[in-house]
Amino acid sequence: MRRGISWPALWLAIIGFGILYVPVVVMVVYSFNASRLVSVWAGFSTRWYGELMQNDQVLSALAKSLWVAVNAATLSTVFGVLIALAFVRYGNFRFRLLLSALASTPLVMPEVVTGLSLLLLFIAMEGFLGWPAGRGIDTIIIAHTTFGMCFAAVVVQSRLRDFDMSIEEAASDLGATQPYIFFSITLPIIAPAVVAAWLLAFTLSFDDLVIASFVSGPGSSTLPIVVFSKVRLGVTPEINALATIMIALVAASVIAASVIIYRNATGRAVAEEKGGQP
Amino acid sequence: MAAARQWIARHGRRLVVALPLLWLLVFFLLPLVEVAQTSFTVARRGIPPFAPLWGFGEDGFFTNFNLENYGLLLDYWQDYIGPAGNSLRLAFFSTLICLLFAYPMAWWIARSNPRRRAILLVLVMLPFWTSSLLRIYALIGLLNPNGFINSMLMFLGVIDTPIRMMQTDFSIYMGMLLTYLPLMILPLYAVMIRLEDDLLDAAADLGASRAGVFLTVVLPLTLPGIIAGSLLVFIPAVGEFVIPALLGGPEQIMVGKVLWTEFFRNRDWPVASAIAMLLLAILALPIIYARYQDGRETALDRVEGQANGPGNTS
């Protein structure tokens, strides 16, 4: 029997969950409001969802955001795995301290500073090298990869630490080459962490407003940039509908992932209790 | 092809380190050098809208080095240093308020049975994975003068005129809670789940009151989580842009918003760079402290891992 929680603490906890959820729930409800006025409930309607589907600006921004996020997440994951491998496997290699400082500072760097500094770099590079010519989708992908890889590295590292090295050693003793060992043994075992890292990098990229605003060029507005410019003008039912769709998609995937993980974990616990192999 | 494969086999280890290292040197460290340089130069019309800090012209080496931008920050301190003060104040109290709610939330999750714990954890992770811009937008719909709360209260006859909630410290704190609560809860939960019941029972058996158990056992043992969570909230909160831009008024201008305005509205990139340097100077200490804490924690984890034997930690 685990010790419980006192009543005042429980109330604080419930209010805390309320703060996280009440605004979103109210917004979801009002996205089905027939009236354009936020304060008046005029009956149920899916009218705003229909209008959203006609909105070319939003749809093209959505396509750009998805493209940026898929690319940035993939690059981030590749680099993140490399960083994690270096830290967990290579012991005290040269530049370890430098790499560890460079790979952890972006995690806490204010977004406005990251955005401004990258823009200044891109402009300087354009002056010296002629690349990147102007700013657009590519520069956003580079910017998102730079901070995404640091988050990906953290996720993969924690999994790699729990790794049973003896399997790799056995393979190595049997004459397998390092790349072969990595792709046929290490990668499949750390796959869940790699997927989690990719999803995290994807979400960070897909949601980023500040950094993208600095390094995007004309005509390369991502979805958060478009949403932000609309939100500044006030609350509208179309954005309620858009936000509802996006939050529903994220919620569905998070809940699905959690159920799978929970089932696996309890399944494993039951197996262990029965004395079987996990 | 075979030669390439051989080359990778021989230099694989070096590539693993070199690729991310080079990327981060070029796209993280070098940009910071660029900001530092730009903060010492002057704005001018043209593309880019600032003079180069140094270069070689017809008369040989030249430089535009000056401290004007920093002088400007000092001369108009109400417009620049003031918002930095606002940032520190709002971030500090936001961290405290997050802790006030996150601590019982994490405790509740850690003390629940596995089934309810899983559900509550999902409820914490969900906001973490959804866009904070959209959640802040949802909050505006709640707090606006014609928003949900005011409409409800007026409909119920509690108030006659709308309460002003937007563009106040209150709206900033609500936005910070909405954005950063999960970041405070997760490290707290991580230390609380390791807290054994036996320990609490032992303290109670030895005659400690509820408050005594909390102050002498629970609080010291959860302190690492409190520190980690507070840093995770405080550091990004100081540099926050979206929250003061969408929820704050003239009294809640924060340094991130000033940087944004200088850059996008005034197009004064050197001054924006000087503000970035100011922001970095403010955050240098907390960032270094966070890295030190983090390093200590991984070192501890490694020692514990070795004590448990390799590959036996899960």
Contacts between the chains, C-beta under 8 A, distances in Angstrom:
chain1	res1	chain2	res2	distance
A	1	B	197	7.8
A	2	B	111	5.2
A	2	B	112	7.8
A	2	B	113	7.5
A	2	B	197	5.9
A	3	B	111	6.2
A	3	B	197	5.9
A	3	B	200	5.7
A	3	B	201	7.9
A	4	B	111	6.0
A	5	B	104	6.9
A	5	B	107	5.8
A	5	B	108	5.1
A	5	B	111	5.6
A	6	B	210	7.5
A	9	B	104	3.9
A	9	B	107	6.3
A	9	B	108	7.2
A	10	B	104	7.0
A	10	B	108	6.4
A	12	B	100	6.9
A	12	B	101	5.9
A	12	B	104	4.3
A	12	B	105	7.6
A	13	B	101	7.4
A	13	B	104	4.3
A	13	B	105	4.4
A	13	B	107	7.4
A	13	B	108	4.3
A	15	B	101	6.8
A	16	B	101	3.7
A	16	B	102	6.9
A	16	B	104	7.2
A	16	B	105	4.6
A	16	B	177	7.9
A	16	B	181	6.4
A	17	B	105	6.9
A	17	B	123	6.2
A	19	B	101	7.1
A	19	B	174	7.0
A	19	B	177	5.2
A	19	B	178	6.4
A	19	B	181	7.1
A	20	B	123	7.5
A	20	B	124	7.9
A	20	B	127	5.0
A	20	B	177	7.9
A	20	B	178	6.5
A	20	B	181	6.1
A	20	B	182	7.8
A	21	B	123	7.6
A	21	B	127	7.9
A	22	B	142	7.1
A	23	B	135	6.5
A	23	B	138	4.0
A	23	B	139	4.5
A	23	B	141	7.0
A	23	B	142	4.8
A	23	B	178	6.8
A	24	B	127	7.9
A	24	B	130	7.9
A	24	B	135	6.2
A	24	B	138	5.0
A	26	B	138	7.0
A	26	B	141	6.4
A	26	B	142	5.9
A	26	B	148	5.0
A	27	B	137	7.5
A	27	B	138	3.9
A	27	B	141	5.5
A	30	B	141	6.6
A	30	B	148	7.6
A	37	B	146	7.9
A	38	B	141	6.1
A	38	B	144	7.1
A	38	B	146	6.3
A	38	B	147	6.6
A	38	B	148	7.7
A	39	B	146	4.5
A	39	B	147	7.3
A	39	B	148	7.9
A	39	B	150	7.9
A	39	B	151	4.3
A	79	B	19	6.8
A	79	B	20	4.7
A	79	B	23	6.3
A	82	B	16	4.9
A	82	B	17	7.7
A	82	B	19	5.8
A	82	B	20	5.1
A	83	B	20	4.8
A	85	B	16	5.5
A	86	B	16	5.4
A	86	B	17	4.9
A	86	B	20	7.5
A	90	B	13	6.7
A	90	B	16	7.5
A	90	B	17	7.0
A	93	B	13	7.8
A	93	B	17	6.0
A	94	B	17	7.9
A	95	B	17	6.4
A	95	B	21	6.0
A	98	B	21	7.1
A	99	B	17	6.6
A	99	B	20	7.0
A	99	B	21	5.2
A	99	B	24	7.4
A	101	B	291	7.5
A	102	B	21	7.0
A	102	B	24	4.0
A	102	B	25	6.9
A	102	B	28	5.9
A	102	B	29	6.4
A	103	B	20	7.0
A	103	B	24	6.4
A	104	B	291	6.1
A	104	B	294	7.0
A	105	B	28	7.3
A	105	B	287	6.9
A	105	B	291	7.8
A	106	B	24	7.7
A	106	B	28	5.8
A	108	B	231	7.9
A	108	B	235	4.9
A	108	B	236	7.2
A	108	B	283	7.6
A	108	B	287	5.2
A	108	B	290	6.1
A	110	B	235	7.9
A	110	B	236	6.9
A	110	B	238	7.1
A	110	B	239	2.5
A	110	B	256	6.4
A	110	B	279	5.7
A	110	B	280	7.9
A	110	B	283	6.8
A	111	B	236	7.8
A	111	B	239	6.6
A	111	B	241	6.7
A	111	B	256	7.7
A	112	B	239	6.0
A	112	B	241	5.5
A	112	B	256	4.7
A	112	B	259	4.8
A	112	B	260	6.2
A	112	B	276	7.0
A	112	B	279	7.3
A	113	B	32	7.9
A	113	B	35	7.1
A	113	B	239	6.8
A	113	B	259	7.9
A	113	B	276	4.7
A	113	B	279	6.0
A	113	B	280	6.3
A	114	B	31	7.8
A	116	B	35	6.3
A	116	B	259	6.9
A	116	B	263	6.4
A	116	B	269	7.9
A	116	B	272	6.0
A	116	B	273	6.8
A	116	B	276	5.5
A	117	B	31	3.5
A	117	B	32	5.4
A	117	B	34	6.0
A	117	B	35	4.4
A	117	B	276	7.0
A	118	B	27	6.7
A	118	B	31	4.9
A	120	B	31	6.3
A	120	B	34	4.0
A	120	B	35	5.9
A	120	B	38	5.6
A	120	B	269	7.4
A	120	B	273	7.2
A	121	B	26	7.9
A	121	B	27	7.1
A	121	B	30	5.7
A	121	B	31	4.0
A	121	B	34	5.0
A	123	B	48	4.9
A	124	B	34	5.7
A	142	B	27	6.0
A	143	B	27	7.6
A	145	B	23	7.6
A	145	B	27	7.8
A	146	B	23	7.1
A	146	B	24	7.0
A	146	B	27	4.5
A	146	B	28	5.6
A	149	B	20	6.4
A	149	B	23	7.3
A	149	B	24	7.9
A	153	B	20	7.9
A	161	B	301	7.4
A	161	B	302	8.0
A	161	B	305	6.8
A	161	B	313	7.4
A	162	B	311	7.3
A	162	B	313	5.1
A	162	B	314	5.1
A	163	B	311	6.9
A	164	B	310	7.2
A	164	B	311	3.4
A	165	B	310	6.4
A	165	B	311	6.6
A	166	B	310	7.8
A	166	B	311	6.8
A	177	B	9	6.1
A	178	B	9	7.0
A	178	B	12	5.7
A	178	B	13	8.0
A	179	B	8	6.9
A	179	B	9	6.7
A	179	B	12	6.4
A	203	B	129	5.7
A	206	B	131	7.5
A	207	B	130	7.9
A	207	B	131	4.1
A	207	B	132	7.0
A	207	B	133	6.7
A	209	B	133	5.5
A	209	B	242	6.3
A	210	B	241	5.4
A	210	B	242	7.1
A	210	B	260	8.0
A	213	B	264	7.7
A	214	B	263	7.5
A	224	B	131	6.9
A	224	B	133	5.6
A	227	B	133	6.2
A	227	B	134	7.2
A	227	B	137	7.4
A	228	B	133	6.5
A	228	B	242	7.7
A	231	B	133	7.5
A	231	B	137	5.0
A	231	B	140	7.3
A	231	B	246	6.4
A	232	B	245	8.0
A	232	B	246	7.4
A	235	B	137	7.4
A	235	B	140	5.8
A	235	B	141	4.8
A	235	B	144	6.5
A	235	B	147	7.6
A	239	B	137	6.5
A	240	B	141	7.3
A	243	B	131	8.0
A	243	B	134	4.2
A	243	B	137	6.1
A	243	B	138	6.6
A	246	B	130	7.4
A	246	B	131	6.6
A	246	B	134	6.3
A	247	B	130	5.1
A	247	B	131	7.8
A	247	B	134	6.3
A	250	B	126	7.4
A	250	B	129	5.2
A	250	B	130	4.8
A	250	B	131	8.0
A	251	B	126	5.8
A	251	B	130	7.3
A	254	B	122	6.6
A	254	B	125	5.9
A	254	B	126	5.5
A	254	B	129	5.3
A	255	B	122	6.3
A	255	B	126	7.8
A	258	B	118	6.9
A	258	B	121	7.6
A	258	B	122	4.6
A	258	B	125	7.3
A	262	B	118	4.9
A	266	B	114	7.4
